[in-house]
Amino acid sequence: MQPTAQDHSHIPGWGIDADPENDPTYPMRDRCGEFTKKYDWERPPQQPIDIETLHSIERPNQPAVIGNSVPPSGLSGVIRRFAFRYSENLYAHWLPLLLADRVGVVEGIIDDLAHGHVPNIFAEKGYRAHWKHDPKGLALRLATTAAIAGGLVFLLTRGKKSDRIKSGS
């Protein structure tokens, strides 16, 4: 007899995870009904929340322990708040978080300069080790960055020069 599309018993290992007693993730997948009775641990007490925290919309409550060293602030905080309005399975969640990280770096540099501290970006980015172990790669990276920055400056300032020539200044 030829197996049908509904009968997969001919596949070795088929249905091995069908037994919920043998699947450690099963109670986490189905939190309603009788399966929640399998939790035999007590939830840890909630850490006091005295700052703004962001958490997934998939979770109804805050986790028991949260990181509270750097609450969301500034433009990066606005971007993070926007990202957490979306589900974790969407690009609208993750791409803004990546952007918020980059904006946070710029905000950190501006904050350092505002407090009179000039950041040593060369050392902080590990360029000394990069120079020691891959000088060609570092030179290529710096040359590429300089070329892109130069091209952007050129594109952004070229219209202004033609405006000055037309006005006779």
C-alpha atoms as an extended CHARMM CRD file, in Angstrom:
* protein
*
       169  EXT
         1         1  MET       CA              0.0000000000        0.0000000000        0.0000000000  PROA      1               0.0000000000
         2         2  GLN       CA              1.3310000000        3.4550000000       -0.9910000000  PROA      2               0.0000000000
         3         3  PRO       CA              1.4290000000        5.9820000000        1.8990000000  PROA      3               0.0000000000
         4         4  THR       CA             -0.9510000000        8.8940000000        1.4200000000  PROA      4               0.0000000000
         5         5  ALA       CA             -0.2680000000       12.5790000000        2.0490000000  PROA      5               0.0000000000
         6         6  GLN       CA             -1.9840000000       12.2540000000        5.4540000000  PROA      6               0.0000000000
         7         7  ASP       CA             -0.0320000000        9.1910000000        6.5830000000  PROA      7               0.0000000000
         8         8  HSD       CA              3.5440000000       10.1220000000        7.4540000000  PROA      8               0.0000000000
         9         9  SER       CA              4.3490000000        7.0320000000        9.5280000000  PROA      9               0.0000000000
        10        10  HSD       CA              6.7610000000        5.8630000000        6.8280000000  PROA      10              0.0000000000
        11        11  ILE       CA              9.1110000000        8.7790000000        7.7110000000  PROA      11              0.0000000000
        12        12  PRO       CA             11.6440000000        7.7240000000       10.3700000000  PROA      12              0.0000000000
        13        13  GLY       CA             11.1250000000        9.7450000000       13.5650000000  PROA      13              0.0000000000
        14        14  TRP       CA              7.7740000000       11.1710000000       12.4890000000  PROA      14              0.0000000000
        15        15  GLY       CA              5.6690000000       12.2400000000       15.4660000000  PROA      15              0.0000000000
        16        16  ILE       CA              8.5040000000       11.9560000000       17.9640000000  PROA      16              0.0000000000
        17        17  ASP       CA              7.5210000000       15.3330000000       19.4460000000  PROA      17              0.0000000000
        18        18  ALA       CA              3.7790000000       14.6240000000       19.5070000000  PROA      18              0.0000000000
        19        19  ASP       CA              3.8340000000       13.5410000000       23.1610000000  PROA      19              0.0000000000
        20        20  PRO       CA              3.5380000000       16.6540000000       25.3590000000  PROA      20              0.0000000000
        21        21  GLU       CA              5.0990000000       14.7270000000       28.2520000000  PROA      21              0.0000000000
        22        22  ASN       CA              8.2860000000       14.4300000000       26.1780000000  PROA      22              0.0000000000
        23        23  ASP       CA              8.4070000000       18.0620000000       24.9900000000  PROA      23              0.0000000000
        24        24  PRO       CA              9.9120000000       20.5360000000       27.4770000000  PROA      24              0.0000000000
        25        25  THR       CA              8.6230000000       23.5470000000       25.5010000000  PROA      25              0.0000000000
        26        26  TYR       CA              5.0350000000       22.3410000000       25.3420000000  PROA      26              0.0000000000
        27        27  PRO       CA              3.7470000000       24.1430000000       28.4580000000  PROA      27              0.0000000000
        28        28  MET       CA              5.2470000000       27.4020000000       27.1810000000  PROA      28              0.0000000000
        29        29  ARG       CA              3.4190000000       27.0940000000       23.8610000000  PROA      29              0.0000000000
        30        30  ASP       CA             -0.0070000000       26.6060000000       25.3900000000  PROA      30              0.0000000000
        31        31  ARG       CA             -0.4720000000       28.7340000000       28.4940000000  PROA      31              0.0000000000
        32        32  CYS       CA             -4.2210000000       28.3610000000       28.7540000000  PROA      32              0.0000000000
        33        33  GLY       CA             -6.3770000000       25.5270000000       29.8950000000  PROA      33              0.0000000000
        34        34  GLU       CA             -5.1990000000       22.5020000000       31.8180000000  PROA      34              0.0000000000
        35        35  PHE       CA             -1.6080000000       22.6830000000       30.5540000000  PROA      35              0.0000000000
        36        36  THR       CA             -0.7720000000       25.5680000000       32.8860000000  PROA      36              0.0000000000
        37        37  LYS       CA             -1.2390000000       23.1810000000       35.8050000000  PROA      37              0.0000000000
        38        38  LYS       CA              2.1350000000       21.6640000000       34.8640000000  PROA      38              0.0000000000
        39        39  TYR       CA              3.9770000000       24.7190000000       36.2070000000  PROA      39              0.0000000000
        40        40  ASP       CA              5.3690000000       23.5790000000       39.5050000000  PROA      40              0.0000000000
        41        41  TRP       CA              7.5000000000       26.6250000000       40.2460000000  PROA      41              0.0000000000
        42        42  GLU       CA              6.6090000000       29.8900000000       41.8430000000  PROA      42              0.0000000000
        43        43  ARG       CA              7.1900000000       33.0740000000       39.8960000000  PROA      43              0.0000000000
        44        44  PRO       CA              9.9870000000       35.1420000000       41.4580000000  PROA      44              0.0000000000
        45        45  PRO       CA              8.8970000000       38.3810000000       43.1030000000  PROA      45              0.0000000000
        46        46  GLN       CA              8.6890000000       41.3260000000       40.7170000000  PROA      46              0.0000000000
        47        47  GLN       CA             11.6820000000       43.6450000000       40.7710000000  PROA      47              0.0000000000
        48        48  PRO       CA             10.5140000000       47.1480000000       41.7090000000  PROA      48              0.0000000000
        49        49  ILE       CA             10.1260000000       49.1830000000       38.5400000000  PROA      49              0.0000000000
        50        50  ASP       CA             11.0350000000       52.8220000000       39.1240000000  PROA      50              0.0000000000
        51        51  ILE       CA             12.0410000000       53.7360000000       35.5710000000  PROA      51              0.0000000000
        52        52  GLU       CA             10.5060000000       53.3370000000       32.1290000000  PROA      52              0.0000000000
        53        53  THR       CA             11.0390000000       49.8690000000       30.7090000000  PROA      53              0.0000000000
        54        54  LEU       CA             10.0810000000       48.5360000000       27.3000000000  PROA      54              0.0000000000
        55        55  HSD       CA              8.8490000000       44.9960000000       26.7900000000  PROA      55              0.0000000000
        56        56  SER       CA              7.3830000000       42.9000000000       24.0240000000  PROA      56              0.0000000000
        57        57  ILE       CA              3.7030000000       43.2450000000       23.1910000000  PROA      57              0.0000000000
        58        58  GLU       CA              3.5820000000       39.4350000000       23.1170000000  PROA      58              0.0000000000
        59        59  ARG       CA              4.0300000000       39.3480000000       26.8960000000  PROA      59              0.0000000000
        60        60  PRO       CA              1.1900000000       40.4940000000       29.1430000000  PROA      60              0.0000000000
        61        61  ASN       CA              3.4710000000       41.5390000000       31.9960000000  PROA      61              0.0000000000
        62        62  GLN       CA              7.0160000000       42.6420000000       32.7340000000  PROA      62              0.0000000000
        63        63  PRO       CA              9.6630000000       39.9560000000       33.3250000000  PROA      63              0.0000000000
        64        64  ALA       CA             10.5560000000       39.3620000000       36.9680000000  PROA      64              0.0000000000
        65        65  VAL       CA             13.9940000000       40.9560000000       36.5410000000  PROA      65              0.0000000000
        66        66  ILE       CA             14.7530000000       43.8700000000       34.2480000000  PROA      66              0.0000000000
        67        67  GLY       CA             17.8380000000       45.8360000000       33.2650000000  PROA      67              0.0000000000
        68        68  ASN       CA             17.5260000000       49.3590000000       34.5510000000  PROA      68              0.0000000000
        69        69  SER       CA             20.9380000000       50.9090000000       34.0240000000  PROA      69              0.0000000000
        70        70  VAL       CA             20.0170000000       52.9000000000       30.9130000000  PROA      70              0.0000000000
        71        71  PRO       CA             16.3520000000       53.8240000000       30.4660000000  PROA      71              0.0000000000
        72        72  PRO       CA             15.2620000000       54.9260000000       26.9830000000  PROA      72              0.0000000000
        73        73  SER       CA             15.9090000000       58.6250000000       26.4340000000  PROA      73              0.0000000000
        74        74  GLY       CA             16.4690000000       61.1430000000       23.6680000000  PROA      74              0.0000000000
        75        75  LEU       CA             15.8540000000       60.4240000000       20.0180000000  PROA      75              0.0000000000
        76        76  SER       CA             17.0060000000       56.8080000000       20.4290000000  PROA      76              0.0000000000
        77        77  GLY       CA             14.3780000000       56.3650000000       23.1620000000  PROA      77              0.0000000000
        78        78  VAL       CA             11.6610000000       57.7270000000       20.8840000000  PROA      78              0.0000000000
        79        79  ILE       CA             12.7320000000       55.2550000000       18.1870000000  PROA      79              0.0000000000
        80        80  ARG       CA             12.7580000000       52.3810000000       20.7160000000  PROA      80              0.0000000000
        81        81  ARG       CA              9.2560000000       53.2490000000       21.9620000000  PROA      81              0.0000000000
        82        82  PHE       CA              8.0940000000       53.1930000000       18.3310000000  PROA      82              0.0000000000
        83        83  ALA       CA              9.7190000000       49.7730000000       17.7700000000  PROA      83              0.0000000000
        84        84  PHE       CA              8.0810000000       48.2010000000       20.8100000000  PROA      84              0.0000000000
        85        85  ARG       CA              4.6190000000       49.0040000000       19.4690000000  PROA      85              0.0000000000
        86        86  TYR       CA              5.1310000000       46.1810000000       16.9510000000  PROA      86              0.0000000000
        87        87  SER       CA              5.4120000000       42.4300000000       17.2880000000  PROA      87              0.0000000000
        88        88  GLU       CA              8.8370000000       40.8330000000       17.4700000000  PROA      88              0.0000000000
        89        89  ASN       CA              8.2470000000       38.9700000000       14.2270000000  PROA      89              0.0000000000
        90        90  LEU       CA              8.0910000000       42.1770000000       12.1680000000  PROA      90              0.0000000000
        91        91  TYR       CA             10.8290000000       44.2710000000       10.5970000000  PROA      91              0.0000000000
        92        92  ALA       CA              9.0130000000       47.2850000000       12.0550000000  PROA      92              0.0000000000
        93        93  HSD       CA             10.2480000000       46.0630000000       15.4430000000  PROA      93              0.0000000000
        94        94  TRP       CA             13.8640000000       45.1110000000       14.7070000000  PROA      94              0.0000000000
        95        95  LEU       CA             14.9660000000       47.6880000000       12.1240000000  PROA      95              0.0000000000
        96        96  PRO       CA             14.0700000000       50.6690000000       14.3340000000  PROA      96              0.0000000000
        97        97  LEU       CA             15.9490000000       49.0130000000       17.2050000000  PROA      97              0.0000000000
        98        98  LEU       CA             19.0520000000       48.7830000000       14.9970000000  PROA      98              0.0000000000
        99        99  LEU       CA             18.6200000000       52.4340000000       14.0580000000  PROA      99              0.0000000000
       100       100  ALA       CA             18.1280000000       53.3760000000       17.7270000000  PROA      100             0.0000000000
       101       101  ASP       CA             21.4560000000       51.7200000000       18.5810000000  PROA      101             0.0000000000
       102       102  ARG       CA             23.2570000000       53.8080000000       15.9480000000  PROA      102             0.0000000000
       103       103  VAL       CA             21.4980000000       56.9840000000       17.0850000000  PROA      103             0.0000000000
       104       104  GLY       CA             22.4370000000       56.1090000000       20.6760000000  PROA      104             0.0000000000
       105       105  VAL       CA             26.1170000000       56.0240000000       19.7030000000  PROA      105             0.0000000000
       106       106  VAL       CA             25.8960000000       59.5110000000       18.2070000000  PROA      106             0.0000000000
       107       107  GLU       CA             23.9820000000       60.7290000000       21.2770000000  PROA      107             0.0000000000
       108       108  GLY       CA             26.7080000000       59.2960000000       23.4910000000  PROA      108             0.0000000000
       109       109  ILE       CA             29.4380000000       61.1290000000       21.5660000000  PROA      109             0.0000000000
       110       110  ILE       CA             27.4680000000       64.3850000000       21.7520000000  PROA      110             0.0000000000
       111       111  ASP       CA             26.9310000000       63.8590000000       25.4980000000  PROA      111             0.0000000000
       112       112  ASP       CA             30.6670000000       63.2370000000       26.0020000000  PROA      112             0.0000000000
       113       113  LEU       CA             31.5350000000       66.4210000000       24.1220000000  PROA      113             0.0000000000
       114       114  ALA       CA             28.9100000000       68.3980000000       26.0920000000  PROA      114             0.0000000000
       115       115  HSD       CA             30.5610000000       67.2860000000       29.3390000000  PROA      115             0.0000000000
       116       116  GLY       CA             34.0430000000       68.2600000000       28.1330000000  PROA      116             0.0000000000
       117       117  HSD       CA             35.2550000000       64.7340000000       27.3990000000  PROA      117             0.0000000000
       118       118  VAL       CA             36.6400000000       64.0990000000       23.9250000000  PROA      118             0.0000000000
       119       119  PRO       CA             36.0570000000       60.4170000000       23.1400000000  PROA      119             0.0000000000
       120       120  ASN       CA             38.9820000000       58.4220000000       21.7900000000  PROA      120             0.0000000000
       121       121  ILE       CA             37.0180000000       56.7900000000       19.0020000000  PROA      121             0.0000000000
       122       122  PHE       CA             40.1450000000       55.1970000000       17.5090000000  PROA      122             0.0000000000
       123       123  ALA       CA             40.8130000000       53.2500000000       20.7240000000  PROA      123             0.0000000000
       124       124  GLU       CA             37.1590000000       52.6150000000       21.5960000000  PROA      124             0.0000000000
       125       125  LYS       CA             36.4640000000       50.9920000000       18.2290000000  PROA      125             0.0000000000
       126       126  GLY       CA             39.5310000000       48.7490000000       18.5600000000  PROA      126             0.0000000000
       127       127  TYR       CA             41.4310000000       50.2310000000       15.6320000000  PROA      127             0.0000000000
       128       128  ARG       CA             44.7880000000       49.6850000000       17.3440000000  PROA      128             0.0000000000
       129       129  ALA       CA             44.2490000000       45.9080000000       17.3590000000  PROA      129             0.0000000000
       130       130  HSD       CA             42.7720000000       46.0850000000       13.8760000000  PROA      130             0.0000000000
       131       131  TRP       CA             45.8960000000       47.9530000000       12.6890000000  PROA      131             0.0000000000
       132       132  LYS       CA             48.1340000000       45.3390000000       14.3080000000  PROA      132             0.0000000000
       133       133  HSD       CA             46.3430000000       42.3000000000       12.8830000000  PROA      133             0.0000000000
       134       134  ASP       CA             44.8090000000       43.5700000000        9.6160000000  PROA      134             0.0000000000
       135       135  PRO       CA             46.3340000000       46.8660000000        8.4630000000  PROA      135             0.0000000000
       136       136  LYS       CA             45.1250000000       46.4460000000        4.8670000000  PROA      136             0.0000000000
       137       137  GLY       CA             41.5460000000       45.8610000000        6.0070000000  PROA      137             0.0000000000
       138       138  LEU       CA             41.6460000000       48.8970000000        8.2950000000  PROA      138             0.0000000000
       139       139  ALA       CA             43.1250000000       51.0980000000        5.5670000000  PROA      139             0.0000000000
       140       140  LEU       CA             40.4200000000       49.9340000000        3.1640000000  PROA      140             0.0000000000
       141       141  ARG       CA             37.6930000000       50.6000000000        5.7370000000  PROA      141             0.0000000000
       142       142  LEU       CA             38.9960000000       54.0970000000        6.5450000000  PROA      142             0.0000000000
       143       143  ALA       CA             39.4560000000       54.9350000000        2.8590000000  PROA      143             0.0000000000
       144       144  THR       CA             35.9250000000       53.7710000000        2.0830000000  PROA      144             0.0000000000
       145       145  THR       CA             34.5140000000       55.8160000000        4.9680000000  PROA      145             0.0000000000
       146       146  ALA       CA             36.4550000000       58.8950000000        3.8420000000  PROA      146             0.0000000000
       147       147  ALA       CA             35.2840000000       58.4540000000        0.2410000000  PROA      147             0.0000000000
       148       148  ILE       CA             31.6370000000       58.1270000000        1.2860000000  PROA      148             0.0000000000
       149       149  ALA       CA             31.8760000000       61.1170000000        3.6370000000  PROA      149             0.0000000000
       150       150  GLY       CA             33.6190000000       63.1760000000        0.9370000000  PROA      150             0.0000000000
       151       151  GLY       CA             30.9870000000       62.2070000000       -1.6190000000  PROA      151             0.0000000000
       152       152  LEU       CA             28.1870000000       63.2030000000        0.7550000000  PROA      152             0.0000000000
       153       153  VAL       CA             29.8340000000       66.5610000000        1.4860000000  PROA      153             0.0000000000
       154       154  PHE       CA             30.2700000000       67.1330000000       -2.2370000000  PROA      154             0.0000000000
       155       155  LEU       CA             26.6530000000       66.2690000000       -3.0060000000  PROA      155             0.0000000000
       156       156  LEU       CA             25.2920000000       68.3920000000       -0.1770000000  PROA      156             0.0000000000
       157       157  THR       CA             27.3920000000       71.4890000000       -0.9560000000  PROA      157             0.0000000000
       158       158  ARG       CA             27.4860000000       71.5140000000       -4.7390000000  PROA      158             0.0000000000
       159       159  GLY       CA             24.0190000000       73.1030000000       -5.1320000000  PROA      159             0.0000000000
       160       160  LYS       CA             24.9160000000       75.9610000000       -2.8130000000  PROA      160             0.0000000000
       161       161  LYS       CA             27.9630000000       76.9880000000       -4.8600000000  PROA      161             0.0000000000
       162       162  SER       CA             25.9270000000       77.2280000000       -8.0860000000  PROA      162             0.0000000000
       163       163  ASP       CA             23.3670000000       79.3980000000       -6.2780000000  PROA      163             0.0000000000
       164       164  ARG       CA             26.1510000000       81.8580000000       -5.3120000000  PROA      164             0.0000000000
       165       165  ILE       CA             27.4410000000       82.0720000000       -8.8830000000  PROA      165             0.0000000000
       166       166  LYS       CA             23.9430000000       82.8080000000      -10.2470000000  PROA      166             0.0000000000
       167       167  SER       CA             23.3180000000       85.5570000000       -7.7040000000  PROA      167             0.0000000000
       168       168  GLY       CA             26.6370000000       87.2650000000       -8.5190000000  PROA      168             0.0000000000
       169       169  SER       CA             28.1090000000       87.0210000000       -4.9950000000  PROA      169             0.0000000000
